[in-house]
């Protein structure tokens, strides 16, 4: 079999159209980190941020767009060491809905479980009720699969 034939059987990877793009004139998208989630640079502040966007095919659903903004607004009101700080949210002139938040390095929960399952009981916390649980519910849809397990100061957040 010729080399050309082997290569033609491989799926062609398309480049993400948002990578390298400036969102809202402030955020330069650098790389994809999850479904609809990107690492970016806030150009004016020279600060790494995470950007969550509503996929293009979902932007036509007005209910989803309203929910996206409602979640961003609710999350922006949270002020707790275990919650992500929302920096900005809105709609790019090209129509892209986005939420910009602090970027945390660290192993995701998915990665931790893949590498260390089962976890010892000392590492497991069952969320209680009240504000903390409400905050986690509000942030859960923002960055699926990329829940950083290290806090702002490089330590594991306390429950």
N, C-alpha and C positions, 0 to 999 in steps of 0.2 A: 504494500500500500504506500502510495506517495506521501511525502510530508505534507503537501498541500491538502490532501484528503483528510489526514488525521486532524489537522488544525481546523478544518471547516466543520468537523463534528462537534467541536467545543462550543459551549454557549458563548455568545458575544456579550461581554459586560459593557453596559452603557454607563457613561459618566453621569453622576447625579447632577442635575441642572442647577442646583443651588450652591454647589461647591464653587468657591471663587466669586460668588455673587455678594453684593452689598445689600443688606436688608435695612430698610428704613433710613438709608443714608448714614448708618452708624455701625452696623455689625457686619464684618467680613466673615462669611461662612468658610471654614477651613476643612472640616471633615465630618463625615457621618459617624455618629456614635450609637445610634439606635433608630428605631422606626420613627421617622419624623423628628429626630433629635440630632442636633449638630453641635460641634465645638466651633466657637467663633471668637473673633477678637473685636472688642469694642474699640473702634479706631481712636476716638477722642481720648479715652482713658488708658489706652494700651493695656487692657485687661481682658483675660480669658473669660468667656461666658458660655453658657449653654443656651442654645436656641431651640425651642420646640415650635414646630410649624404645623398648621393644619394642612394635610395633604390636599393638593389641588382638586382632586375629584370629590373631596368632601366640602370644599368651600362654597359650593352652590346650595348646600343644605343650610338654610337660615337658622334652624334650630341648633344645629351643631356649632355654627359660628357664634351664636349667642351664648351657648354653653361654654365654649372655649374662652370667651371673654369673661364670663361670670366666674369660671374657675381661676382665671388669672387674677381677677380682682380679689377674690376670696383669699387666694394664696399670698397676695401682696400684703395683706393685713396681718399675716402671721409674723410673730417675732419670738422665735424659740431656737435654742441651739440645735435642735434636731430637725429644723425645717430649712428649706432652701430659701434664700432671699431673692425675691422677684425684683429685677432691675427696671424692666420696661415691658410693655405689651402694646399691641396695636395692629394696624394693617398697613403693610407696605403700599406705596403708590401703585405697584403692580398687582395688588390684590392679595398678597400673601399674608395670612394671619399668623402672628408670631407672639411668643412669650420669651423674653430674655431673662435668664436667671444666673445666679452665681454658678460657676463650674467647680465641681469637687472631683478631685482625682480619687481613685480608690476602686477596690474590688466591688463589683455589683453583687447583689444577693444571689443572682443566678450563678455567677462565677464561684462564689463561696460555697454554695451547695454542691456544685459540680466537683469542686476540689476537696471538700472536707465533710461531705455527708457520711454519716449522720453527725450533727452537731452535738457537743456535750450540753447537758441541760443548763450549765452555767452561762452559756452563750445565747440561750433562748429567752425571749421576753414575750409574754402574751399581753398585747395592748389592753389597757384598761378602758374605762369610759371617760367621757368628758372632753375637754379641749384637745388633749393630745391625740385622742382617737379621731376627732373631727379634723384636726390638722392633717393627719396621715391620709384620711379619706380624700381630703381636698387635693393633696399633692400626688396621690397615687396615679391619676391619669396623665400627669404632666410628662414624666419620663419613664415609661414602662421599661422594665428590665435594666434600668441603670440607676438603681437606688444605691448611692454611695454609702459604704459602711464606715467610712472615716469622716469625722466632722471637720469643721473649719480649722481646727488647730492640730490636725493629723491624728486625732484620737478617735476611738470608737464612740459614737454618741451614746449617752446614757439614757435609759428609758425614763 
